[in-house]
Amino acid sequence: GAFQVTWPFDDLLEFTERFSVLHSGVHFAGHTFAYDKEKEICFCGDSLKFECSNDSPRTALRVSSHKAFVRGVPITQMEAAQYYNVFSKMNFSKTFTPFEQVFNFGC
């Protein structure tokens, strides 16, 4: 069977003092970020795309965000503001996607 929601939440779900999940709703309606407060890491799925340095693969040179990178579907100014709103609720210095783990992008 499919996954079933067992802990519904609106904006923030704190599993422990260290780990939480925040609703972003930008990449797609139910999109969330996971946050590790102790290690200051935001796990953002594939909502962000980093271009990293060849000399230092953990160093982001540029960051972009699209709803669909392959198709080049951009986010709106309102959606960018929503990302900012969610990012500002976390104190993080590292951001991990399924493709890049950067140590110089945070809020």
C-alpha positions in Angstrom: 0.0 0.0 0.0 0.8 3.7 -0.2 2.2 5.8 2.6 -0.4 7.1 5.0 0.0 10.3 7.0 0.3 9.4 10.7 1.4 12.8 12.0 -0.5 15.5 10.2 0.9 19.0 10.7 0.5 22.5 9.2 3.8 24.4 9.4 6.2 22.7 11.8 6.5 19.2 13.3 9.2 18.8 16.0 10.2 15.1 16.4 12.7 15.9 19.1 14.5 19.0 20.4 17.1 18.3 17.6 15.0 17.2 14.6 12.0 18.9 13.0 10.2 19.1 9.7 8.9 22.4 8.2 6.4 22.7 5.5 7.6 24.8 2.5 4.9 24.1 0.0 6.8 25.7 -2.9 8.4 22.9 -4.8 5.0 21.1 -4.6 2.0 21.5 -2.3 3.2 19.0 0.4 6.9 19.7 0.1 8.9 19.9 3.4 12.4 20.6 4.7 14.0 18.4 7.4 16.1 20.3 9.9 18.9 19.1 12.2 19.3 21.8 14.8 22.4 20.4 16.4 24.4 20.0 13.2 22.8 23.1 11.6 21.7 21.2 8.4 18.7 21.9 6.2 17.7 18.9 4.1 15.8 20.4 1.3 15.2 17.6 -1.1 15.6 18.7 -4.7 14.0 22.1 -4.3 17.4 23.8 -4.6 20.2 23.2 -7.1 23.8 24.1 -6.3 26.6 24.7 -8.7 29.7 23.7 -6.7 33.3 24.5 -7.0 35.4 21.9 -8.8 38.2 22.4 -6.3 35.9 22.2 -3.3 32.7 20.2 -4.0 31.2 21.2 -0.6 31.4 24.9 -1.6 28.4 26.3 -3.5 29.2 29.0 -6.0 25.6 29.5 -7.1 22.2 28.3 -6.0 18.9 28.3 -8.0 15.4 27.0 -7.5 12.8 25.9 -10.0 9.7 23.8 -9.7 11.1 21.6 -12.4 14.8 22.0 -13.1 14.7 19.8 -16.2 11.9 21.8 -17.7 13.1 25.1 -16.4 9.9 26.0 -14.6 10.8 29.0 -12.4 9.4 29.9 -9.0 7.5 33.2 -8.6 8.5 36.1 -6.3 5.8 35.0 -3.9 7.2 31.5 -3.8 10.7 32.9 -3.2 9.3 34.9 -0.3 7.8 31.7 1.1 11.2 29.9 0.9 12.7 32.9 2.7 10.0 32.7 5.4 10.7 29.0 6.0 14.5 29.3 5.8 14.4 32.2 8.4 12.8 29.8 11.0 16.0 27.7 10.9 19.5 28.5 12.0 21.6 26.4 9.5 25.0 26.7 7.9 24.8 23.6 5.7 22.3 22.5 3.1 21.9 19.0 1.7 20.1 17.9 -1.4 20.1 14.4 -2.9 22.8 15.6 -5.3 24.9 18.1 -3.3 25.9 18.6 0.3 27.2 22.2 0.7 28.7 23.7 3.8 28.5 27.4 2.9 24.7 27.9 2.3 22.6 28.8 5.3 20.4 31.3 7.0 
